[in-house]
Amino acid sequence: QVQLVESGGGLVQAGDSLRLSCAASGGIFTAYTMGWFRQAPRKEREFVASINWSSGSTYYANSVKGRFTISRDTAKNTVYLQMNSLKPEDTAVYYCACTTLRMWPLTAPRDFGSWGQGTQVSVSS
């Protein structure tokens, strides 16, 4: 069973940057896809970005394309989400997740079996 722990959230102003980290432990990652999701109050959880652990291929939601970058450090078993040009509408709890399904890309929360506890990102205008 994979354990995921997110960090790096906080309160920033519009236009600022943040980098989220997700440390993974307890699993073998060569076959995993790691993803970032977010959930704003009274909204459904939505896909943000994903990365194929072995190949490094990435995929983004249209709403963050060009502003967010997902990356991984295989030596540290850590995935990152660099968020630039943040907007108030990016405010949400951000979750790290992983899946063993061998399909690409996967964007539905139901396809990801392990989740972190989430980290709050708040962007003021």
C-alpha positions in Angstrom: 0.0 0.0 0.0 1.4 3.4 -1.0 1.4 6.2 1.4 1.3 9.8 0.1 2.1 12.9 2.1 1.6 16.4 0.5 3.2 19.6 1.7 3.8 23.1 0.4 0.4 24.7 0.5 -0.3 28.2 1.8 -1.9 31.6 1.4 -0.5 33.7 -1.5 -1.6 36.6 -3.6 -2.7 36.4 -7.2 0.2 36.2 -9.5 2.4 34.4 -6.9 3.9 31.0 -7.1 3.9 27.9 -4.9 5.4 24.5 -5.2 3.6 21.5 -3.8 5.4 18.2 -2.9 4.1 14.7 -2.5 6.4 12.1 -0.9 5.5 8.5 -1.6 6.5 5.5 0.4 5.5 1.8 0.8 5.3 0.9 -2.9 7.0 0.2 -6.2 6.6 3.1 -8.6 7.8 2.0 -12.0 4.3 1.2 -13.1 2.5 4.1 -11.4 1.0 7.3 -12.7 1.0 10.1 -10.1 -1.5 12.8 -10.3 -2.6 16.1 -8.6 -6.3 16.9 -8.0 -8.0 19.7 -6.3 -11.3 20.3 -4.6 -12.8 23.7 -3.9 -15.6 24.2 -1.4 -19.0 22.9 -2.7 -17.3 21.6 -5.9 -16.3 18.2 -7.1 -12.8 17.0 -7.0 -11.1 17.8 -10.3 -8.0 16.7 -12.2 -5.1 19.1 -12.4 -2.0 17.2 -13.7 -0.5 13.8 -14.0 2.9 12.3 -14.7 3.9 8.8 -15.8 6.4 7.6 -13.2 8.6 5.6 -15.5 8.5 7.7 -18.7 8.0 11.2 -17.2 5.2 12.0 -19.7 2.9 14.7 -18.4 -0.7 15.7 -18.9 -2.6 18.8 -17.7 -6.0 20.2 -17.3 -6.7 23.0 -19.7 -7.3 25.4 -16.8 -3.7 25.1 -15.6 -1.8 24.4 -18.8 1.1 26.8 -19.2 1.0 27.9 -15.6 1.5 24.6 -13.7 4.3 22.1 -14.1 4.3 18.5 -12.7 7.6 16.8 -12.2 9.1 13.9 -10.3 12.3 12.9 -8.5 12.5 9.1 -8.8 15.4 9.0 -6.3 13.3 10.7 -3.6 10.0 9.1 -4.6 8.6 12.6 -4.7 6.3 14.3 -7.2 6.0 18.1 -7.4 3.5 20.6 -8.7 5.0 24.0 -9.5 2.2 26.5 -9.7 2.9 29.9 -11.3 0.7 32.9 -12.0 -1.8 31.7 -9.4 -5.4 33.0 -9.6 -8.1 33.2 -7.0 -9.9 30.4 -8.8 -7.0 28.1 -8.0 -8.0 28.2 -4.4 -8.7 24.6 -3.2 -7.4 21.6 -1.3 -4.8 19.9 -3.4 -4.5 16.2 -3.3 -1.8 13.9 -4.5 -2.9 10.5 -5.9 -1.5 7.5 -7.6 -2.8 4.6 -9.7 -1.5 1.3 -10.9 -3.8 1.2 -14.0 -1.7 1.0 -17.1 -3.6 3.5 -19.2 -2.7 7.0 -20.2 -3.8 9.6 -19.5 -6.1 9.0 -16.6 -8.0 12.0 -15.2 -11.0 10.6 -13.2 -10.5 10.4 -9.4 -12.1 7.0 -9.4 -9.2 5.6 -11.3 -6.7 6.6 -8.6 -6.5 4.2 -5.7 -4.2 5.9 -3.2 -4.6 9.5 -1.9 -2.8 11.9 0.3 -4.5 13.9 3.0 -4.5 17.1 1.0 -2.9 20.6 1.4 -4.7 23.9 1.3 -3.9 26.5 -1.3 -5.5 29.8 -1.0 -5.0 32.6 -3.5 -6.2 36.1 -2.6 -7.1 38.8 -5.2 
